């Protein structure tokens, strides 16, 4: 089963410190870069997503497998 693909603006959830966080996809990252205060290893075949928490407004970066569709 392939990993889900997300688009900018998609509403998603993820787990952070034992809690479910709601937010939205800010961007798909498809190359090695720095985002959300850390080095991110990503490629076209293994993208990661920068997401923004609805509650805190802070950004995080996650692999698609860590994100759930919140719509």
N, CA, C and O atoms as a printed pandas DataFrame, in Angstrom:
     atom_number atom_name residue_name chain_id  residue_number  x_coord  y_coord  z_coord
0              1         N          UNK        A               1    0.838   -1.184    0.000
1              2        CA          UNK        A               1    0.000    0.000    0.000
2              3         C          UNK        A               1    0.881    1.244    0.000
3              4         O          UNK        A               1    1.754    1.376    0.858
4              5         N          UNK        A               2    0.670    2.155   -0.940
5              6        CA          UNK        A               2    1.464    3.367   -1.036
6              7         C          UNK        A               2    1.054    4.376    0.020
7              8         O          UNK        A               2   -0.065    4.350    0.532
8              9         N          UNK        A               3    1.978    5.259    0.332
9             10        CA          UNK        A               3    1.668    6.283    1.318
10            11         C          UNK        A               3    0.783    7.354    0.704
11            12         O          UNK        A               3    0.846    7.625   -0.496
12            13         N          UNK        A               4   -0.031    7.948    1.536
13            14        CA          UNK        A               4   -0.964    8.975    1.073
14            15         C          UNK        A               4   -0.212   10.225    0.626
15            16         O          UNK        A               4    0.831   10.573    1.179
16            17         N          UNK        A               5   -0.753   10.880   -0.365
17            18        CA          UNK        A               5   -0.189   12.136   -0.878
18            19         C          UNK        A               5   -1.064   13.272   -0.365
19            20         O          UNK        A               5   -2.291   13.180   -0.383
20            21         N          UNK        A               6   -0.424   14.339    0.092
21            22        CA          UNK        A               6   -1.143   15.493    0.607
22            23         C          UNK        A               6   -0.815   16.709   -0.237
23            24         O          UNK        A               6    0.247   16.778   -0.856
24            25         N          UNK        A               7   -1.727   17.664   -0.259
25            26        CA          UNK        A               7   -1.542   18.909   -0.990
26            27         C          UNK        A               7   -1.543   20.078   -0.020
27            28         O          UNK        A               7   -2.070   19.977    1.088
28            29         N          UNK        A               8   -0.947   21.193   -0.445
29            30        CA          UNK        A               8   -0.952   22.407    0.361
30            31         C          UNK        A               8   -2.389   22.767    0.720
31            32         O          UNK        A               8   -3.268   22.776   -0.142
32            33         N          UNK        A               9   -2.623   23.066    2.004
33            34        CA          UNK        A               9   -3.955   23.431    2.470
34            35         C          UNK        A               9   -4.776   22.271    2.992
35            36         O          UNK        A               9   -5.823   22.491    3.601
36            37         N          UNK        A              10   -4.330   21.030    2.770
37            38        CA          UNK        A              10   -5.067   19.875    3.294
38            39         C          UNK        A              10   -5.082   19.913    4.814
39            40         O          UNK        A              10   -4.069   20.221    5.442
40            41         N          UNK        A              11   -6.228   19.602    5.405
41            42        CA          UNK        A              11   -6.356   19.495    6.853
42            43         C          UNK        A              11   -5.884   18.114    7.273
43            44         O          UNK        A              11   -6.350   17.105    6.744
44            45         N          UNK        A              12   -4.948   18.069    8.237
45            46        CA          UNK        A              12   -4.367   16.807    8.672
46            47         C          UNK        A              12   -4.277   16.758   10.195
47            48         O          UNK        A              12   -4.458   17.767   10.877
48            49         N          UNK        A              13   -3.997   15.573   10.705
49            50        CA          UNK        A              13   -3.715   15.379   12.123
50            51         C          UNK        A              13   -2.398   14.642   12.249
51            52         O          UNK        A              13   -1.970   13.955   11.321
52            53         N          UNK        A              14   -1.749   14.786   13.412
53            54        CA          UNK        A              14   -0.548   14.030   13.714
54            55         C          UNK        A              14   -0.407   13.932   15.224
55            56         O          UNK        A              14   -1.055   14.668   15.968
56            57         N          UNK        A              15    0.433   13.028   15.662
57            58        CA          UNK        A              15    0.636   12.826   17.093
58            59         C          UNK        A              15    1.867   13.596   17.551
59            60         O          UNK        A              15    2.918   13.539   16.913
60            61         N          UNK        A              16    1.729   14.313   18.656
61            62        CA          UNK        A              16    2.845   15.055   19.235
62            63         C          UNK        A              16    2.759   14.944   20.750
63            64         O          UNK        A              16    1.794   15.400   21.363
64            65         N          UNK        A              17    3.761   14.345   21.337
65            66        CA          UNK        A              17    3.826   14.184   22.791
66            67         C          UNK        A              17    2.557   13.528   23.341
67            68         O          UNK        A              17    2.030   13.948   24.371
68            69         N          UNK        A              18    2.076   12.504   22.650
69            70        CA          UNK        A              18    0.922   11.756   23.123
70            71         C          UNK        A              18   -0.419   12.394   22.846
71            72         O          UNK        A              18   -1.448   11.864   23.265
72            73         N          UNK        A              19   -0.435   13.505   22.160
73            74        CA          UNK        A              19   -1.689   14.196   21.842
74            75         C          UNK        A              19   -1.877   14.258   20.339
75            76         O          UNK        A              19   -0.908   14.250   19.581
76            77         N          UNK        A              20   -3.118   14.320   19.919
77            78        CA          UNK        A              20   -3.423   14.491   18.500
78            79         C          UNK        A              20   -3.490   15.980   18.194
79            80         O          UNK        A              20   -4.221   16.732   18.840
80            81         N          UNK        A              21   -2.720   16.388   17.204
81            82        CA          UNK        A              21   -2.649   17.794   16.799
82            83         C          UNK        A              21   -3.366   17.944   15.462
83            84         O          UNK        A              21   -3.214   17.110   14.570
84            85         N          UNK        A              22   -4.141   19.002   15.330
85            86        CA          UNK        A              22   -4.834   19.317   14.079
86            87         C          UNK        A              22   -4.134   20.500   13.436
87            88         O          UNK        A              22   -3.695   21.429   14.114
88            89         N          UNK        A              23   -4.036   20.448   12.111
89            90        CA          UNK        A              23   -3.408   21.549   11.401
90            91         C          UNK        A              23   -3.566   21.383    9.909
91            92         O          UNK        A              23   -4.441   20.656    9.436
92            93         N          UNK        A              24   -2.702   22.070    9.168
93            94        CA          UNK        A              24   -2.791   21.987    7.718
94            95         C          UNK        A              24   -1.413   21.868    7.091
95            96         O          UNK        A              24   -0.410   22.295    7.662
96            97         N          UNK        A              25   -1.390   21.281    5.909
97            98        CA          UNK        A              25   -0.155   21.128    5.149
98            99         C          UNK        A              25    0.235   22.496    4.590
99           100         O          UNK        A              25   -0.560   23.152    3.917
100          101         N          UNK        A              26    1.466   22.917    4.874
101          102        CA          UNK        A              26    1.987   24.179    4.371
102          103         C          UNK        A              26    2.732   23.947    3.059
103          104         O          UNK        A              26    2.604   24.728    2.116
104          105         N          UNK        A              27    3.515   22.859    3.007
105          106        CA          UNK        A              27    4.239   22.548    1.779
106          107         C          UNK        A              27    4.701   21.105    1.772
107          108         O          UNK        A              27    4.887   20.484    2.819
108          109         N          UNK        A              28    4.884   20.585    0.565
109          110        CA          UNK        A              28    5.509   19.285    0.366
110          111         C          UNK        A              28    6.994   19.538    0.159
111          112         O          UNK        A              28    7.371   20.398   -0.637
112          113         N          UNK        A              29    7.837   18.801    0.864
113          114        CA          UNK        A              29    9.284   18.942    0.742
114          115         C          UNK        A              29    9.807   17.729   -0.024
115          116         O          UNK        A              29    9.582   16.587    0.375
116          117         N          UNK        A              30   10.508   17.990   -1.126
117          118        CA          UNK        A              30   10.971   16.896   -1.983
118          119         C          UNK        A              30   12.486   16.911   -2.194
119          120         O          UNK        A              30   12.998   16.234   -3.086
120          121         N          UNK        A              31   13.201   17.684   -1.373
121          122        CA          UNK        A              31   14.665   17.672   -1.435
122          123         C          UNK        A              31   15.204   17.983   -0.047
123          124         O          UNK        A              31   14.501   18.553    0.786
124          125         N          UNK        A              32   16.462   17.604    0.199
125          126        CA          UNK        A              32   17.078   17.873    1.491
126          127         C          UNK        A              32   17.109   19.373    1.742
127          128         O          UNK        A              32   17.507   20.149    0.873
128          129         N          UNK        A              33   16.687   19.775    2.934
129          130        CA          UNK        A              33   16.614   21.194    3.273
130          131         C          UNK        A              33   16.553   21.341    4.786
131          132         O          UNK        A              33   16.680   20.358    5.515
132          133         N          UNK        A              34   16.361   22.560    5.255
133          134        CA          UNK        A              34   16.083   22.810    6.667
134          135         C          UNK        A              34   14.693   23.406    6.759
135          136         O          UNK        A              34   14.345   24.315    6.005
136          137         N          UNK        A              35   13.906   22.893    7.681
137          138        CA          UNK        A              35   12.541   23.387    7.892
138          139         C          UNK        A              35   12.139   23.099    9.326
139          140         O          UNK        A              35   12.553   22.095    9.906
140          141         N          UNK        A              36   11.344   23.967    9.887
141          142        CA          UNK        A              36   10.844   23.822   11.261
142          143         C          UNK        A              36   11.986   23.597   12.248
143          144         O          UNK        A              36   11.840   22.870   13.231
144          145         N          UNK        A              37   13.130   24.234   11.971
145          146        CA          UNK        A              37   14.251   24.190   12.901
146          147         C          UNK        A              37   15.090   22.933   12.864
147          148         O          UNK        A              37   15.860   22.686   13.792
148          149         N          UNK        A              38   14.968   22.130   11.820
149          150        CA          UNK        A              38   15.778   20.917   11.744
150          151         C          UNK        A              38   16.118   20.566   10.300
151          152         O          UNK        A              38   15.479   21.037    9.359
152          153         N          UNK        A              39   17.141   19.725   10.152
153          154        CA          UNK        A              39   17.503   19.230    8.822
154          155         C          UNK        A              39   16.472   18.203    8.389
155          156         O          UNK        A              39   16.078   17.338    9.172
156          157         N          UNK        A              40   16.040   18.301    7.147
157          158        CA          UNK        A              40   15.019   17.390    6.617
158          159         C          UNK        A              40   15.607   16.637    5.436
159          160         O          UNK        A              40   16.113   17.242    4.490
160          161         N          UNK        A              41   15.538   15.310    5.497
161          162        CA          UNK        A              41   15.967   14.469    4.389
162          163         C          UNK        A              41   14.722   14.062    3.622
163          164         O          UNK        A              41   13.862   13.357    4.151
164          165         N          UNK        A              42   14.625   14.507    2.373
165          166        CA          UNK        A              42   13.436   14.202    1.574
166          167         C          UNK        A              42   13.840   14.087    0.107
167          168         O          UNK        A              42   14.905   14.556   -0.296
168          169         N          UNK        A              43   12.973   13.458   -0.684
169          170        CA          UNK        A              43   13.190   13.325   -2.123
170          171         C          UNK        A              43   11.828   13.238   -2.801
171          172         O          UNK        A              43   10.801   13.184   -2.125
172          173         N          UNK        A              44   11.812   13.224   -4.126
173          174        CA          UNK        A              44   10.550   13.057   -4.869
174          175         C          UNK        A              44    9.876   11.745   -4.476
175          176         O          UNK        A              44    8.654   11.689   -4.336
176          177         N          UNK        A              45   10.676   10.687   -4.296
177          178        CA          UNK        A              45   10.128    9.372   -3.948
178          179         C          UNK        A              45    9.759    9.243   -2.481
179          180         O          UNK        A              45    8.900    8.438   -2.123
180          181         N          UNK        A              46   10.407   10.038   -1.621
181          182        CA          UNK        A              46   10.138    9.988   -0.183
182          183         C          UNK        A              46    9.976   11.409    0.359
183          184         O          UNK        A              46   10.845   11.920    1.065
184          185         N          UNK        A              47    8.838   12.041    0.012
185          186        CA          UNK        A              47    8.625   13.424    0.455
186          187         C          UNK        A              47    8.308   13.497    1.946
187          188         O          UNK        A              47    7.927   12.506    2.569
188          189         N          UNK        A              48    8.474   14.681    2.492
189          190        CA          UNK        A              48    7.997   14.983    3.833
190          191         C          UNK        A              48    7.127   16.236    3.701
191          192         O          UNK        A              48    7.151   16.925    2.682
192          193         N          UNK        A              49    6.362   16.509    4.752
193          194        CA          UNK        A              49    5.424   17.627    4.693
194          195         C          UNK        A              49    5.640   18.563    5.871
195          196         O          UNK        A              49    5.735   18.132    7.020
196          197         N          UNK        A              50    5.715   19.874    5.556
197          198        CA          UNK        A              50    5.729   20.888    6.608
198          199         C          UNK        A              50    4.275   21.192    6.924
199          200         O          UNK        A              50    3.495   21.549    6.041
200          201         N          UNK        A              51    3.924   21.048    8.189
201          202        CA          UNK        A              51    2.548   21.247    8.633
202          203         C          UNK        A              51    2.540   22.320    9.716
203          204         O          UNK        A              51    3.532   22.517   10.418
204          205         N          UNK        A              52    1.415   23.008    9.843
205          206        CA          UNK        A              52    1.280   24.078   10.838
206          207         C          UNK        A              52    0.112   23.749   11.761
207          208         O          UNK        A              52   -1.002   23.489   11.304
208          209         N          UNK        A              53    0.380   23.764   13.057
209          210        CA          UNK        A              53   -0.638   23.489   14.070
210          211         C          UNK        A              53   -1.692   24.590   14.095
211          212         O          UNK        A              53   -1.360   25.776   14.121
212          213         N          UNK        A              54   -2.968   24.191   14.087
213          214        CA          UNK        A              54   -4.056   25.163   14.216
214          215         C          UNK        A              54   -4.003   25.874   15.565
215          216         O          UNK        A              54   -4.293   27.067   15.653
216          217         N          UNK        A              55   -3.635   25.142   16.616
217          218        CA          UNK        A              55   -3.682   25.690   17.969
218          219         C          UNK        A              55   -2.487   26.592   18.275
219          220         O          UNK        A              55   -2.664   27.714   18.750
220          221         N          UNK        A              56   -1.263   26.105   18.006
221          222        CA          UNK        A              56   -0.068   26.861   18.397
222          223         C          UNK        A              56    0.495   27.734   17.274
223          224         O          UNK        A              56    1.226   28.689   17.535
224          225         N          UNK        A              57    0.153   27.404   16.021
225          226        CA          UNK        A              57    0.714   28.139   14.887
226          227         C          UNK        A              57    2.134   27.730   14.556
227          228         O          UNK        A              57    2.745   28.302   13.653
228          229         N          UNK        A              58    2.673   26.746   15.272
229          230        CA          UNK        A              58    4.047   26.302   15.044
230          231         C          UNK        A              58    4.095   25.283   13.910
231          232         O          UNK        A              58    3.138   24.549   13.663
232          233         N          UNK        A              59    5.243   25.261   13.229
233          234        CA          UNK        A              59    5.460   24.321   12.140
234          235         C          UNK        A              59    6.175   23.070   12.637
235          236         O          UNK        A              59    6.936   23.105   13.604
236          237         N          UNK        A              60    5.907   21.969   11.951
237          238        CA          UNK        A              60    6.592   20.704   12.179
238          239         C          UNK        A              60    6.752   20.047   10.812
239          240         O          UNK        A              60    6.095   20.436    9.845
240          241         N          UNK        A              61    7.624   19.054   10.740
241          242        CA          UNK        A              61    7.818   18.316    9.497
242          243         C          UNK        A              61    7.595   16.840    9.782
243          244         O          UNK        A              61    8.142   16.289   10.737
244          245         N          UNK        A              62    6.780   16.203    8.934
245          246        CA          UNK        A              62    6.468   14.786    9.120
246          247         C          UNK        A              62    6.466   14.034    7.803
247          248         O          UNK        A              62    6.221   14.595    6.734
248          249         N          UNK        A              63    6.747   12.742    7.919
249          250        CA          UNK        A              63    6.595   11.840    6.774
250          251         C          UNK        A              63    5.096   11.610    6.569
251          252         O          UNK        A              63    4.317   11.769    7.509
252          253         N          UNK        A              64    4.682   11.237    5.351
253          254        CA          UNK        A              64    3.261   11.017    5.097
254          255         C          UNK        A              64    2.635    9.975    6.024
255          256         O          UNK        A              64    1.462   10.085    6.382
256          257         N          UNK        A              65    3.420    8.963    6.412
257          258        CA          UNK        A              65    2.882    7.901    7.263
258          259         C          UNK        A              65    2.497    8.400    8.650
259          260         O          UNK        A              65    1.727    7.740    9.348
260          261         N          UNK        A              66    3.018    9.558    9.061
261          262        CA          UNK        A              66    2.697   10.120   10.377
262          263         C          UNK        A              66    1.491   11.033   10.348
263          264         O          UNK        A              66    1.036   11.495   11.394
264          265         N          UNK        A              67    0.966   11.298    9.159
265          266        CA          UNK        A              67   -0.155   12.229    9.020
266          267         C          UNK        A              67   -1.450   11.493    8.731
267          268         O          UNK        A              67   -1.464   10.476    8.036
268          269         N          UNK        A              68   -2.525   12.016    9.268
269          270        CA          UNK        A              68   -3.861   11.488    8.976
270          271         C          UNK        A              68   -4.726   12.561    8.354
271          272         O          UNK        A              68   -4.557   13.746    8.640
272          273         N          UNK        A              69   -5.639   12.158    7.514
273          274        CA          UNK        A              69   -6.559   13.092    6.856
274          275         C          UNK        A              69   -7.600   13.546    7.878
275          276         O          UNK        A              69   -8.288   12.716    8.472
276          277         N          UNK        A              70   -7.720   14.846    8.085
277          278        CA          UNK        A              70   -8.654   15.378    9.075
278          279         C          UNK        A              70   -9.923   15.932    8.464
279          280         O          UNK        A              70  -10.767   16.476    9.175
280          281         N          UNK        A              71  -10.070   15.801    7.146
281          282        CA          UNK        A              71  -11.272   16.386    6.529
282          283         C          UNK        A              71  -12.434   15.440    6.567
283          284         O          UNK        A              71  -13.519   15.775    6.092
